């Protein structure tokens, strides 16, 4: 179970990245997707809601196992950037860059956490 939480976190980060980068291309190719489930704002809330408890649990367990705070700090930065990216008052042009940075930081935190756990 230890490694599964980080693997799930990395998988969710990958799913979020694919959604974030592929959706604009799909919308251009198939304009009817704009109002679909893929273009809906609730998908962001769903992904962050899933990532939050998984990440907190994985990083907490990692800290207890290996004692290094860096993966958790990196993950917290990533989750924060992802949450900020979908704030309604920010320009829409900032959503994708902030999300990509956040997802990258979160996935990197999970990878580091997993490596440190395997060494411990």
N, C-alpha and C positions, 0 to 999 in steps of 0.2 A: 504493500500500500504506500510505503514511503515514496518510491520512485513514480508511482502511478499519478500522484497529485501533481508533481512537476511535469510529467508527460501530458497530463490533461491540460495543465496551464499552458504548455507550449502549443498544444493542439488548438486550444481556444484562441491563443494569440495568432496562430497561423490562419485560422478561420476568419478572424477579424481583419487581418491584413488582406486576405484574398477578397473579402467583401468590400473593403475600403478602396482597394486599387482596381478591382474588376468592375465594380458597379458603374463608375462613370463611362467606361468603355461600352458596357451593355446598354446603358441609357441612350448613348449616341446611336448604337446599332439598332436598338429596339425601344423607341420612345415610350411605348406603353408601359414599360417597367417603372417609370417615374413614380406612379401612384401605387405600385404593387407592394407586396410584403417586403421585397428586397430593398425598396427605397424608403420604407417606413422608418420613422425615428425610433419606434419601440424596439427594433432589432438591436440598436445601440444599447438601450437600457437592459435588454435581455442579456447581451454578451457581457456587459460590465457587471450585471447582477450575478452572473455565473462565475465570472473571473474573480470577483472579490472574495467570496468565502473560500474558494479553492486556493487562491494565492495566499491569503492570510494563514490558512492552515498549513500549507506547504512551507512557507517561510518560517512560521513559528516552530514547526517540527524540525526544520533544518537548523535553526538557531540553537535549539536545545541539543541537537545531535553534534554539530560541528563548531558552534560558538561564534561563527562569523556573521556580522550584521550586514555586510555589503550586499549580498543577494536580496535581502529584504528591503534595504534602502533603494536599490535599483528597481525592484518590483513596485514599491510604493510610488516612486517617481513615475513609472510607467502607468500605473493605475490612475494617478492624479492627472497626467497628461490626457489620458483617454477620457476621463470624466470632464475635464475642462473643454475638450474638443467639441463636445455636444451641447455646451451651454448656449441657450437660444440667442443671447445678445452678442455673441461673437460673430464676426463675418464668416460666411460660409466657406470662403477661400482658406480659412485657417483649419477647418475640420480635418481634412485629409492629412496635411503635414503633421499636425499635433497627434493625430491618431496613429500614424505610421511611427513617429518617434516613440509614442507611448507603448505601442505594441512591441516595438523592438527592445525597449528597455525592460518591459515585463518578461518577454521571452528570454532575454539575456540573464535576467535575475533568476529565472527558473533553471536555465542551463547551468549557471554557476552554483546554484543551490544543489542541483543534482550531482554535479562533479564533487563538490565538497562532502556531500553525504556518502558518496561511494568511497571516498578516501578515509572517512572517519571510522 
